[in-house]
Amino acid sequence: MALWVEKHHGDGGHDFIDAKIEELVLATEMDGVRLWEEVARRLEQLGERTSQS
């Protein structure tokens, strides 16, 4: 999912994920919130990996 976000949203990926999490919080979908929080962590890892290359 993190790769998909990176491919489709580029530098705006974190903003996309933040909006998704906010939407899920409002809907009290906490499993979805946890899922997208993990996607955010993995997107961050992707950024770290590409900046070290």
VENKAJO-V263263 format. One record per backbone hydrogen bond with DSSP energy under -1.0 kcal/mol. NH is the residue of the N-H (numbers start at 0). CO is the residue of the C=O. E is the energy in kcal/mol with one decimal. If there is no record, write none. Layout:
nh;co;e
NH;CO;E
NH;CO;E
This chain:
nh;co;e
4;0;-2.6
5;1;-2.6
6;2;-2.7
7;3;-2.8
8;4;-2.6
9;5;-1.5
11;8;-2.4
12;9;-1.9
15;11;-2.3
16;12;-2.5
17;13;-2.7
18;14;-2.2
19;15;-2.2
20;16;-2.8
21;17;-2.5
22;18;-2.4
23;19;-2.2
24;20;-2.6
25;21;-2.3
26;22;-1.3
27;24;-1.8
28;23;-2.8
29;27;-1.1
32;28;-1.9
33;29;-2.4
34;30;-2.1
35;31;-2.5
36;32;-2.2
37;33;-1.9
38;34;-2.0
39;35;-2.2
40;36;-2.0
41;37;-2.4
42;38;-2.5
43;39;-2.1
44;40;-2.0
45;41;-2.2
46;42;-2.0
47;43;-2.1
48;44;-2.5
49;45;-2.4
50;46;-1.7
51;47;-1.2
